[in-house]
Amino acid sequence: MYSKKVQEARMSYTFDDFLLTPNASYVEPKDIDTKIELSKGIKLNIPILSAAMDTVTEAELAIAMAQEGGIGVIHRNISLERQVEEVKKVKSAEDLTIRDVVTITPDSTILDVQNKMQDELISGLPVVDGEEIIGIISKRDIRPVLKSEPNKTVKDIMTSDVVTVEEPITAEEALNIAYENKVERLPVLHDGKLVGIITIKDILNQAQYPNAARDKNGNYLVAAASGPFDLERAMALDQAGADII
């Protein structure tokens, strides 16, 4: 009975029965362009999105996707607060501008500067009077006087002629300004007030991923999932910075 079925069965094929030989191509690998416009104003360098599944995409994978030129979709099988936090992690993963700037006042002592630098693991501090930047001080400035005059004030040795930049600014623009003025860090101003700082180190770190998918501010692109009737979630994700919902 079985042998009869086999004999009468029609011929079928599987993928392993075929070998497709590629045609000759005149396009060099270096000339291949995989860029796509995913939606209005949203461009990717590779046409790959990671799934909005709870076992697939959260901030870690979304960051990796953006670094390679794609985009990750943060799943919605978590609380709204947690999903918003995941989106924010991606958007702030490689922000060119450090927003939480550690500063010092002009009347602080050199010893205060040393202690703050050690506590925060940094090598330079903007000197501020209120929200206005009036100088900058680095380890190089305090090193000659730290032992002999630890109570000397910041305003006595700080660099007063500070090179600053205004938002918005690109990484290339910031790097050119830093090199031209031979400085390692650039305070970022908005309407004359200090809002952040850019360092050459951070700019060069960005250069590790030349094909990364970024928004107009240089932050990684990220998408987030929401239900069709969950307006509250969609609004919160939009405010958190999600580029696509």
BELSUL-V323498 format. One record per pair of residues at least 24 apart in sequence whose ideal C-beta (glycine too) atoms are under 10 Angstrom apart, sorted by the first residue. I is the first residue (numbers start at 1). J is the second residue. Records with the same first field share a line. If there is no record, write none. Layout:
I = J / J
This chain:
34 = 69 / 70 / 211
35 = 69 / 211 / 213
36 = 69 / 70
38 = 70 / 71 / 213 / 221 / 223 / 243 / 244
39 = 223 / 243 / 244
41 = 215 / 216 / 243
42 = 71 / 213 / 215 / 221 / 223 / 243 / 244
43 = 69 / 213 / 214 / 221
44 = 68 / 69 / 70 / 71 / 211 / 213 / 221
45 = 69 / 70 / 71 / 209 / 210 / 211 / 212 / 213 / 214
46 = 70 / 71 / 211 / 213
47 = 71
48 = 72 / 213
49 = 73 / 223 / 244
50 = 74 / 75 / 223
51 = 75 / 225
52 = 76 / 77 / 223 / 224 / 225 / 226
53 = 77 / 225
54 = 78
57 = 86 / 222 / 223 / 224 / 225
58 = 82 / 83 / 85 / 86 / 87 / 89 / 90
59 = 85 / 86 / 87 / 88 / 89 / 90 / 91 / 92 / 93 / 220 / 222
60 = 86 / 89 / 90 / 93
61 = 90
62 = 86 / 87 / 89 / 90 / 91 / 93 / 220 / 221 / 222 / 223 / 224
63 = 89 / 90 / 91 / 93 / 94 / 212 / 220 / 222
64 = 93 / 209 / 220
65 = 90 / 212 / 213 / 220 / 221 / 222 / 223
66 = 90 / 91 / 93 / 94 / 209 / 212 / 213 / 214 / 215 / 219 / 220 / 221 / 222 / 223 / 243
67 = 93 / 94 / 206 / 208 / 209 / 211 / 212 / 213 / 214 / 220
68 = 209 / 211 / 212 / 213
69 = 209 / 210 / 211 / 212 / 213 / 214 / 221
70 = 211 / 212 / 213 / 221
71 = 213 / 220 / 221 / 222 / 223 / 243 / 244
72 = 213 / 220 / 221 / 222 / 223 / 224
73 = 222 / 223 / 224 / 225 / 242 / 244 / 245
74 = 222 / 223 / 224 / 225 / 226 / 237 / 240 / 242 / 245
75 = 224 / 225
76 = 224 / 225 / 226 / 227 / 230 / 233 / 237
77 = 225
79 = 233
80 = 226 / 230 / 232 / 233 / 236 / 237 / 240
81 = 236
83 = 224 / 225 / 226 / 233 / 236 / 237 / 240 / 242
84 = 224 / 233 / 236 / 237 / 239 / 240 / 241 / 242
85 = 240
86 = 222 / 224 / 237 / 240 / 242
87 = 222 / 223 / 224 / 236 / 237 / 238 / 239 / 240 / 241 / 242 / 243 / 245
88 = 222 / 240 / 241 / 242
89 = 220 / 222 / 240
90 = 219 / 220 / 221 / 222 / 223 / 224 / 240 / 241 / 242 / 243
91 = 215 / 217 / 219 / 220 / 221 / 222 / 240 / 241 / 242 / 243
92 = 219 / 220 / 241
93 = 219 / 220 / 222
94 = 202 / 205 / 206 / 208 / 209 / 212 / 214 / 218 / 219 / 220
95 = 196 / 198 / 202 / 206 / 217 / 218 / 219 / 220
96 = 168 / 169 / 170 / 171 / 174 / 188 / 196 / 198 / 199 / 202 / 203 / 205 / 206 / 214 / 217 / 218 / 219
97 = 165 / 167 / 168 / 169 / 174 / 186 / 187 / 188 / 195 / 196 / 197 / 198 / 199 / 202 / 217 / 218 / 219
98 = 122 / 185 / 188 / 196 / 197 / 198 / 199 / 202
99 = 188 / 195 / 196 / 197
100 = 196 / 197
101 = 125 / 126 / 128 / 133 / 187 / 188 / 194 / 195 / 196 / 197
102 = 126 / 197
103 = 127 / 128 / 131 / 133 / 136 / 187 / 194 / 197
104 = 128 / 135 / 136 / 137 / 154 / 158
105 = 129 / 130 / 134 / 153 / 154 / 155
106 = 134 / 135 / 137 / 153 / 154 / 155 / 156 / 158 / 160
107 = 153 / 154 / 155
108 = 137 / 153 / 154 / 155
109 = 142 / 149 / 150 / 151 / 152 / 153 / 154 / 156
110 = 137 / 141 / 142 / 143 / 144 / 145 / 146 / 147 / 148 / 149 / 150 / 151 / 152 / 153 / 154 / 156 / 157
111 = 142 / 146 / 149 / 150 / 151 / 152
112 = 150 / 151 / 153 / 154
113 = 137 / 138 / 139 / 141 / 142 / 146 / 150 / 152 / 153 / 154 / 157 / 158
114 = 139 / 142 / 143 / 146 / 150
117 = 142
122 = 185 / 197 / 199
123 = 184 / 185 / 199 / 201
124 = 159 / 183 / 184 / 185 / 187 / 197 / 199
125 = 154 / 158 / 185 / 197
126 = 158 / 162 / 164 / 185 / 187 / 188 / 194 / 196 / 197
127 = 154 / 155 / 158 / 159 / 160 / 162 / 187
128 = 187 / 193 / 194
129 = 155
130 = 193 / 194
131 = 189 / 191 / 192 / 193 / 194 / 195
132 = 189 / 192 / 193 / 194
133 = 162 / 164 / 187 / 188 / 189 / 192 / 193 / 194 / 197
134 = 158 / 160 / 162 / 194
135 = 159 / 160 / 161 / 162 / 187
136 = 160 / 161 / 162 / 163 / 164 / 183 / 184 / 185 / 186 / 187 / 197
138 = 183 / 184 / 185
140 = 184
159 = 183
162 = 186 / 187 / 189 / 194
163 = 187
164 = 188 / 189 / 192 / 194 / 197
165 = 189 / 196 / 197 / 198
166 = 190 / 191 / 192 / 195
167 = 191 / 195 / 196 / 217
168 = 216 / 217 / 218
169 = 198 / 217 / 218
170 = 203 / 216 / 217 / 218
171 = 198 / 202 / 203 / 204 / 205 / 206 / 207 / 214 / 218
172 = 203 / 206 / 207 / 218
173 = 198
174 = 198 / 199 / 200 / 202 / 203 / 218
175 = 200 / 203 / 204 / 206 / 207
178 = 203
213 = 243
214 = 243
215 = 241 / 243
217 = 241
219 = 243
